[in-house]
Amino acid sequence: MPLALEGKKAIVAEVSEAAKDALSVVVADSRGVPVSKMTDLRKQARENGVQIRVVRNTLARRALEGTQWECLNETFVGPTLLAFSTEHPGAAARLFKEFGKSEEDFEVKALAYEGEFIPASDLDRLATLPTHDEAIAKLMSVMKEASAGKLVRTLAALRDQKEDEAA
């Protein structure tokens, strides 16, 4: 069923707004995935700060025109599912990677981060990015190790100094 011009403008505006706030974008093809599974995916997406849009290719191109996500235009062939990560850059990639493990028909076409086109084969590049809490935990462990190492070196230097004084 053809969309009226006003409907198309509304879709383009909606997708443009989602793209403006996105940290990364993942493009996928969900042909053959049951509706119940897609409903579950959409629910998980909402919980993880990911906005999913199914958009006609010409409208997607128009919505992303002039944005940093324009590099994805070549992937808009066939059914197109766009996922915009708004809270964490790797959220959509991680979500789609997990979903793709259980659904063979689900295919990630490409993704983009900070205006850089990333092929689907490099999905792990974004999917393995640590979350904010994971990054803080890693930083704290490195700082803890560094301070413990410094303490050990200081104690060893004091020991050496005392031995030199005694000799």
N, C-alpha and C positions, 0 to 999 in steps of 0.2 A: 504494500500500500504506500503510495507516494506521500511524502511529508509536505505540508504547506510551508511556504517560505518562512513564516513566523516560527514554526516549529523547528526548522533547521537553524535559524538564528539563535533560538533558545539553547539548542544542543551545543552549538559552537561556543556560545558564551559560557555555558556550564563547564565544558571541557577546558576552555581557555582559563577559567578561574581555577579549576583543579590543577592545571599545569603550572600556573603562576606560583602556587604554594608548594609544589612538589620538590622533594629533594632528589628523587630518582623516578624513572619511568620504566616499566616493563611491558613489552608487547607480547601477547600470546594468542594462540589459536585454540579454542575450546570445542571445536567440532567433534561430535561424538560423545561428549561427556554428558552423563544424565543430569537432568534438571535438579534433582535432589542433591547431587554432589556439588553442583554449581551454587546452590543455595547455601550449603555448608561452607563453601569457599568464600562466598560474600560475607557470611557471618564472621568467619575468622579474620577476614580482611578488615572489617569494621573494628574488631577488637584490637587489631595491630596497627591502626592508624593508616590503613591503605584504602584508597578510593578506587573502586573498579567501575569502569565504564565500557559498555559495548557500543561502538560507534561505527557508522559507515565510514569507509576509507576516505572519501572525498571530504566529509565533514571533519574527520580527524586531521587531515592535512591542513585544512583551513584553520582549525582551532589552534594548531601548533605552529602555524606560520609566524615567523619572526621571534620565536622563543628559542631557548637553548635546546629544546627537544625536537626541533625541526630535523635533526640528523636521523630521526627514526622514520621519516617519510617513505623511504624505499621499502620498509617492511610492511607497509599497509597494503597487503595483497590478500584477498580472501577474507574470511571472518576475522575481525580484529577485536581483541580484548585489551584494553589499556588499564594498567594499574599504577596509580600515583602514590608513592610513599611520602607521607607528610610528616611523620614523626621521627623516622630513622631511615637513612638511605638504603639499608639492606633489607628492610621489612618485606617489601613486595617480592624481592628476589628469593628470600628465605621461604616465604609462604608458598610461592609457585614451585620452588624446588621440592618442598615436602609434598605438595599436592600432586606434582608430576610423578612421584614415586608410586603412588597408589592408582593413578589414572594414566594409562598408556596413551590414550587419545589426546591428552593435554600436551601441547607443544609450546615452549617458549621460543619466540621468534628472535627477539633482540631486547636489549635494554640500553639505557643511557644514564649517565651520572655526570653532573656538572657539564652538560653539553657534549660529552664524549660518547660516541657510539660504541657499544660493547656487544660483540656477537653472542648468540645464545650459548655457544660452547664455553664462554667465559663467565657463565652464570655464577659460579662460585666466588668470583672476584667481589661481587656485592653481597652474596648470600652469607659469606663467612665474616663479614665485617662485624666486629663486636658491638653489642649494644652499649649504651651509655654506662650502665651498671657494670658490665663486663670490662669495659675499658678502665673505669675507675679502680676495679679490683686488681687488674693487671698492673696499673700504675702504682698502687699501694704495695703490691708484692715486690715490685722492682725497687721501690724506695726503701722498703724494709730490708731487702737483701743488701742494698748499697750501704745503708747505715750500719748494718751488722758487720759488713766487710771492713768498713772504716774503723769500727770499734776494735775489731781483731787486729788490724794493722797498728792502731794506736797502742794497744796493749803490748804487742810484739816490740814496738819501738821503745816503750818504757822498759821492758824486760832487757832489751839489748843495752840501753843506756845504763841501767843498774849494773849489769854484768861488766860493762866497760869501766865504770867507776870502782867496782870491787877489784878489778884486776890491776 
